[in-house]
């Protein structure tokens, strides 16, 4: 584990996103992708020429994962899961994959990603967080196109990540009244989580648990939203160190860069943020002693238990 407890994130892009979320590193393109949820936009930043590209979507995009085909992404949006196509000349393709039957009006998908085998999992939430109702669930899109409801009883499901061997799933509820992270045994053959148990009680630490990432040591990185911090926890749930972010609301982190030793961080820009503040920007921190994993591609090797990672290509 690290011996240096003090690290500071640096500005990468002054985006001023309303709700920047779901950063994903595309190794084949050497590019960072992410979304701005209320703006209904997908972004890509190309490291080679430092160019920025954006696409508009007909619905709010909340979480994305790369698909095997070039330019294709699977996304959790408002009414279901969709396949995005960024290769078109006129706009972005937006093909329905599965429709979700929300418990209430005013719900959408929130945090999500692919498991190590390529199944896409994402949680739903009521956008009115003040209502604090436990109508959120965790859904999985499998290789048949079926949308399966795996878990229920969440207010704001968040912090999804998978251990290096794929056999443990991490999941949080970031609502202020909950602020907990659990781990589940995850059957890599069937894609079913079971045996939930407490992992972190964030009431003991600064911030609410938001988006997360996993490193090759099996350590869990999670944004401490409202407190401007990224926390790294050991597999035993012990706080190892924290990263300071120069805005109060970091939302999600992701490993990237040519050696997967850079942590990229998205953030929220509240409506009352001063003009001279960096809220909504994208940040980066370079970690010479920590490395992440490539994000698995959607339906990479469905229902085959393996520890191999397939980077976007």
C-alpha positions in Angstrom: 0.0 0.0 0.0 1.0 3.6 -0.5 3.3 5.4 1.9 2.5 8.9 0.7 -0.9 10.0 2.2 -1.0 13.5 0.5 -1.9 13.8 -3.1 -3.6 16.6 -5.1 -5.6 16.4 -8.3 -4.7 18.8 -11.1 -7.0 20.5 -13.6 -7.3 18.7 -16.9 -10.3 20.4 -18.6 -12.3 23.4 -17.3 -15.5 22.0 -18.6 -18.0 23.4 -16.1 -20.3 20.4 -16.6 -23.6 20.5 -14.7 -23.1 16.9 -13.6 -20.0 15.4 -15.1 -20.2 11.6 -14.6 -19.0 8.2 -15.7 -15.4 8.8 -16.9 -14.1 5.9 -19.0 -10.7 5.5 -20.5 -10.6 4.1 -24.1 -7.2 2.5 -24.4 -7.5 1.9 -28.2 -8.1 5.6 -28.8 -6.1 6.9 -25.9 -9.1 9.0 -25.1 -11.2 9.9 -22.1 -15.0 9.7 -22.4 -17.6 10.9 -19.9 -21.1 12.4 -19.8 -22.9 15.5 -18.5 -26.2 14.1 -17.3 -28.6 17.0 -17.3 -27.0 18.5 -20.5 -27.7 15.2 -22.3 -24.1 15.1 -23.7 -21.3 12.6 -24.3 -17.8 14.0 -24.4 -14.4 12.6 -25.6 -11.0 14.1 -25.0 -8.3 12.9 -27.3 -4.9 12.9 -25.6 -2.8 12.8 -28.8 -4.0 16.2 -30.1 -5.8 17.5 -27.0 -9.0 17.8 -29.0 -12.5 17.7 -27.5 -15.5 16.2 -29.2 -19.1 16.1 -28.0 -22.4 14.5 -29.0 -26.0 15.3 -28.0 -28.4 12.6 -26.9 -32.2 12.7 -26.8 -32.2 11.6 -23.2 -30.0 12.1 -20.1 -27.1 9.8 -20.2 -25.9 8.6 -16.8 -23.4 5.8 -17.2 -21.5 4.4 -20.2 -19.3 1.4 -21.0 -17.4 0.7 -24.3 -18.8 -2.0 -26.7 -16.6 -4.2 -28.8 -17.2 -2.4 -32.1 -15.3 0.8 -32.7 -17.3 3.9 -31.8 -20.0 2.0 -30.0 -21.0 2.5 -26.3 -23.7 1.0 -24.1 -25.4 3.6 -21.9 -27.9 3.8 -19.1 -30.3 6.7 -19.7 -33.7 7.7 -18.6 -36.0 5.1 -20.0 -33.6 2.2 -20.4 -30.3 1.1 -21.9 -29.2 2.1 -25.3 -26.3 1.5 -27.8 -24.6 4.8 -28.8 -22.8 5.1 -32.1 -20.2 7.9 -32.3 -19.1 7.1 -35.9 -22.0 8.7 -37.7 -21.4 12.0 -39.6 -24.7 13.6 -38.5 -25.1 13.3 -34.7 -24.9 10.2 -32.5 -26.7 7.0 -33.0 -29.1 6.1 -30.1 -30.5 2.6 -30.4 -32.8 1.1 -27.7 -31.5 -2.1 -26.2 -33.9 -2.6 -23.3 -36.6 -0.6 -21.6 -36.9 -0.4 -17.8 -40.2 -0.4 -15.9 -39.5 2.3 -13.3 -41.4 2.2 -10.0 -42.2 5.9 -10.1 -42.3 8.7 -12.7 -39.2 10.9 -12.6 -36.6 8.1 -12.4 -33.5 7.4 -14.5 -30.4 5.3 -14.5 -27.5 6.5 -12.4 -24.1 4.7 -11.8 -23.2 1.6 -13.7 -20.5 -0.3 -15.6 -19.6 -3.7 -17.1 -18.6 -6.6 -15.0 -15.4 -8.5 -15.9 -17.3 -10.7 -18.2 -18.9 -7.9 -20.2 -22.4 -7.8 -18.7 -23.7 -4.2 -18.3 -25.0 -3.4 -14.8 -26.6 -0.1 -13.7 -28.7 1.3 -10.9 -31.9 3.4 -11.0 -32.9 6.3 -8.8 -35.6 8.9 -8.3 -34.2 12.2 -9.5 -35.9 14.0 -6.6 -33.4 12.9 -3.9 -35.2 14.9 -1.3 -38.1 12.3 -1.4 -35.6 9.7 0.0 -37.7 6.8 -1.3 -36.1 3.3 -1.7 -37.3 2.7 -5.3 -33.9 2.3 -6.9 -32.8 -1.0 -8.2 -29.8 -2.7 -9.9 -30.4 -4.1 -13.4 -28.2 -6.2 -15.7 -28.3 -6.4 -19.4 -27.1 -9.8 -20.7 -26.1 -11.2 -24.0 -29.7 -12.0 -25.0 -30.8 -8.4 -24.6 -32.8 -9.2 -21.4 -32.9 -6.7 -18.6 -32.8 -8.5 -15.3 -33.5 -6.8 -12.0 -30.9 -8.1 -9.5 -31.3 -5.9 -6.4 -33.8 -3.4 -5.0 -34.2 -1.1 -2.0 -31.8 1.7 -2.8 -32.3 5.5 -2.8 -29.3 6.5 -4.8 -27.3 3.5 -5.9 -23.7 4.3 -6.7 -20.1 3.3 -6.4 -20.3 0.1 -8.5 -16.9 -1.7 -9.0 -15.6 -5.2 -9.3 -12.6 -6.9 -7.6 -9.6 -7.9 -9.8 -10.9 -11.5 -10.1 -14.5 -10.3 -10.7 -15.8 -12.3 -7.7 -16.7 -9.4 -5.5 -19.1 -6.5 -6.4 -19.0 -3.2 -4.6 -22.0 -1.0 -4.4 -23.0 2.1 -2.4 -26.0 4.2 -1.6 -24.9 7.8 -1.7 -28.0 9.3 -0.3 -27.2 11.5 2.8 -29.4 9.3 5.0 -27.5 6.2 4.1 -23.8 6.8 3.0 -22.8 3.2 3.1 -20.8 0.8 0.8 -21.4 -2.9 0.7 -19.6 -5.8 -1.0 -21.3 -8.8 -2.5 -20.1 -12.2 -3.6 -20.5 -12.1 -7.3 -21.0 -15.3 -9.3 -18.9 -14.7 -12.5 -20.6 -17.5 -14.3 -24.2 -16.5 -13.7 -23.7 -12.8 -13.1 -25.7 -12.9 -9.8 -24.6 -11.0 -6.6 -25.3 -12.5 -3.2 -24.2 -12.4 0.4 -24.2 -8.6 0.9 -22.1 -7.3 3.9 -20.9 -3.9 5.1 -17.7 -2.7 3.6 -17.5 1.0 4.5 -19.7 3.3 6.6 -19.0 6.7 5.1 -20.5 8.4 8.1 -17.1 7.8 9.7 -15.3 9.6 6.8 -15.6 12.9 4.9 -18.1 13.0 2.1 -20.8 10.8 0.7 -19.9 7.8 -1.5 -20.2 8.5 -5.2 -18.6 6.9 -8.3 -15.7 4.4 -7.8 -12.8 2.6 -9.4 -10.7 -0.4 -8.7 -6.9 -0.7 -8.9 -4.7 -3.8 -9.4 -4.0 -4.1 -5.7 -7.7 -4.7 -5.2 -8.1 -1.3 -3.5 -11.4 0.6 -3.9 -11.3 4.3 -4.9 -14.5 6.3 -4.2 -15.4 10.0 -4.5 -16.2 11.7 -1.3 -18.8 14.1 -2.8 -19.5 17.3 -0.9 -16.0 17.2 0.7 -13.7 17.4 -2.3 -11.9 14.1 -1.7 -11.2 10.8 -3.3 -10.6 8.0 -0.8 -8.6 4.8 -1.4 -9.7 1.8 0.7 -7.9 -1.5 1.1 -9.7 -4.8 0.4 -10.3 -5.0 4.2 -12.2 -1.7 4.1 -9.4 0.4 5.8 -8.8 3.9 4.6 -5.3 4.0 2.9 -5.1 7.6 1.8 -7.2 10.4 0.3 -6.7 12.7 -2.7 -7.7 16.3 -2.5 -9.8 17.8 -5.4 -10.1 21.6 -5.7 -13.9 21.5 -5.9 -16.4 20.1 -3.4 -18.3 17.7 -5.6 -16.2 15.1 -7.4 -18.5 12.5 -8.8 -16.6 9.6 -10.2 -13.0 8.5 -10.9 -11.5 6.2 -13.5 -8.0 5.0 -14.3 -6.5 5.8 -17.6 -3.4 7.1 -19.5 -1.0 5.0 -21.5 0.1 3.0 -18.4 -3.3 3.2 -16.5 -1.5 5.2 -13.8 -3.6 8.4 -14.1 -6.8 8.8 -12.2 -9.4 11.0 -14.0 -12.1 12.7 -12.0 -15.4 14.3 -13.1 -17.4 16.8 -11.0 -20.6 18.8 -10.5 -21.1 22.5 -11.0 -23.9 23.7 -8.7 -26.0 26.6 -10.0 -24.6 28.9 -7.3 -20.9 28.2 -8.0 -18.8 31.3 -8.3 -17.5 32.0 -11.8 -13.9 31.8 -10.8 -14.3 28.3 -9.3 -13.5 25.1 -11.2 -16.7 23.2 -10.3 -17.8 20.9 -13.2 -14.2 20.5 -14.4 -12.3 17.2 -15.2 -9.3 16.6 -13.1 -6.3 14.2 -13.2 -3.8 12.8 -10.7 -0.7 10.9 -11.7 0.0 7.9 -9.5 3.4 6.3 -10.1 2.9 3.6 -7.6 -0.8 2.7 -8.4 -2.3 1.2 -11.6 -5.8 0.5 -12.7 -7.5 -1.9 -15.1 -8.8 -1.4 -18.6 -12.6 -1.1 -18.6 -14.1 -4.4 -19.9 -16.0 -4.1 -23.2 -19.7 -4.8 -23.3 -20.4 -8.5 -23.9 -16.7 -9.2 -24.1 -17.0 -12.8 -22.9 -20.5 -13.2 -21.4 -21.0 -16.0 -19.0 -17.4 -17.1 -19.1 -15.5 -16.9 -15.9 -12.1 -15.4 -16.5 -9.6 -13.0 -15.0 -8.5 -11.6 -18.3 -9.2 -8.0 -19.1 -10.0 -6.8 -22.7 -9.2 -3.1 -23.2 -11.2 -1.0 -25.6 -9.7 -1.4 -29.1 
